Amino acid sequence: MSRYGLSTAIAIFLATSFSAKCYQAYGATQTKAPEAIVQQSDTLPTWWKQAVFYQVYPRSFKDTNGDGIGDINGIIEKLDYLKTLGIDAIWINPHYDSPNVDNGYDISDYRNIMKEYGTMEDFDRLIAEMKKRNMRLMIDVVINHTSDQHPWFIQSKSSKDSPYRNYYFWRDGKDGQAPNNYPSFFGGSAWQKDDKTGQYYLHYFSRQQPDLNWDNPKVRQELYDMLRFWLDKGVSGLRFDTVATYSKIPGFPDLPQQRVAHFAEEYTKGPNIHRYVNEMNREVLSHYDVATAGEIFGVPLEQSINFVDRRRNELNIAFTFDLLRIDRYVDERWRRKDWNLAQFRQTIDKVDHTAGEYGWNAFFLDNHDYPRALSHFGDDRPQWREASAKALATLILTQRATPFIYQGSELGMSNYPFKTMDDFEDIEVKGFWHDYVETGKVTADEFLQNVRQTSRDNNRTPFQWDAGKNAGFTVGTPWFKINPNYTAINAASQVNDPNSVFNYYRQLIKTRHDIPTLTYGTYRDLDPENESVYAYTRTLGTEKYLVIINFKEKTIRYSLPKNLSIDNVIIESNNQHTARKNDTMIVLKPWHAGIYKVN
């Protein structure tokens, strides 16, 4: 599907250069446009397609006041580190005031900063300091639910006659039980009874996270005003948490028994979801130069395009999870199953094809809700850690999608060695323990064997800045355990090492910035059934680049498919030019990765 001619390719290259200059000129303030901003076509440069994003989990990034919890000033302190890496934009997890039942995803005040993170003045300074460095900020938008400590909910539960009652979903029980058989993502029922009024309220997630009623126009307008508040401050990106669940099924009928295990998908079938997202775009998003990303969890992959097809005027970027959940069971989400490279690459191919000409994806191999990419898809044993971390970096930064790097991936950080349930903080793991172990469905050993690999807590351990006390994260007591391998894996030991994982990421990011084909070019998997070597091309006009990744811990003699030959070596993970001009075969060392211009 080559839809770019040479003239288009040249135009994109020139426009990209122009876009970069405009991007550098991005000023100290961002003002609201007088009219809606029309989304650019798929063939024109777009800042959020060209940008490399870095996800910061503030609680675990850098603490500056000694309370053991990362803060906004910690992000500011490390902006030069991220600029050195080559990062264009940062996505931060929720920064709002919160009781922290679900680490900030239970918001009690949308217009205030979480006290542990700092003040609004700190937030304003973060934006100002990022703009000085030509960087942009994306914030997390959590508007499927609030905290049960939010003033709206406190008022809502005060009385059946409260004007805020209809801000949430309150229903009578059925036969002395919950209104229906909805399960919660965090275990147990999705309904919680309130003793004062005798009714139940809906919570797809924890009982401390009641779902907002998007069918109420007042709720939607309150939320739109909140979005304007942050956009007017200069925020350049919005990542919408669980965006597909805003609209609920009218009447809340029971799920058919055979669909209870598939409740995540069922919760995305609200009839008004696209009407609401389109309205939000029309009233708010289209009036700002803003990247809008949707966490499209639960939606069948082929339907995800409906959220980001630019002709529909909803969102820009799709976060889909088929790849990250390739080894998860639908009915027992804490369990792992085997996966292979053919399944892995075919999933990537499907996701790319789903975006098509009019959509756009995020590409990521982990985030705050999943285990470390290195431990999940690479090999975190000491002898292969660096090589496989570089291989995965090559994959992340050469897709036809906006790359999102999770904090610490650029160092090769790995999963934490959990031993007992006492080691976990995650509310999700604790809910699953209640549902599966305490009810006798599985043994504690079987459960722990799985969640050690699948728990979100793996990616929430503090950032490993140096080999000193508490990995340089805090001078106080860290809020969560620090991975004991921090003495070997840390930023201080890698920033000035030209052969480090960090500096390989840095080279890759520069390479992506320098070669527009790696952003806009057509993606083609050359050998979808191959279980050892992942090879694909990126093509734009007459330019073609080949990416090769050896996913095995053995040396492989690999003949280039499709009669390709090497024209130029762009970058190789072993810092040696294994391939030469006109080669049609490459000797791939274990976990070797490279980018080549080909004929």
PyMOL commands that set and color helices and strands:
alter all, ss='L'
color gray80, all
select helices_A, chain A and resi 6-24+47-50+58-60+72-77+79-85+120-132+151-156+165-167+217-232+243-245+257-266+273-283+285-287+301-303+305-308+341-355+373-377+385-396+409-411+421-423+427-437+444-454+456-459+469-472+484-487+501-514+517-520
alter helices_A, ss='H'
color red, helices_A
select strands_A, chain A and resi 53-56+89-92+96-97+109-113+136-141+170-171+191-193+200-202+237-240+291-295+317-319+362-363+402-406+522-525+533-540+543-550+556-559+566-572+585-588+593-598
alter strands_A, ss='S'
color yellow, strands_A
deselect
rebuild
show_as cartoon
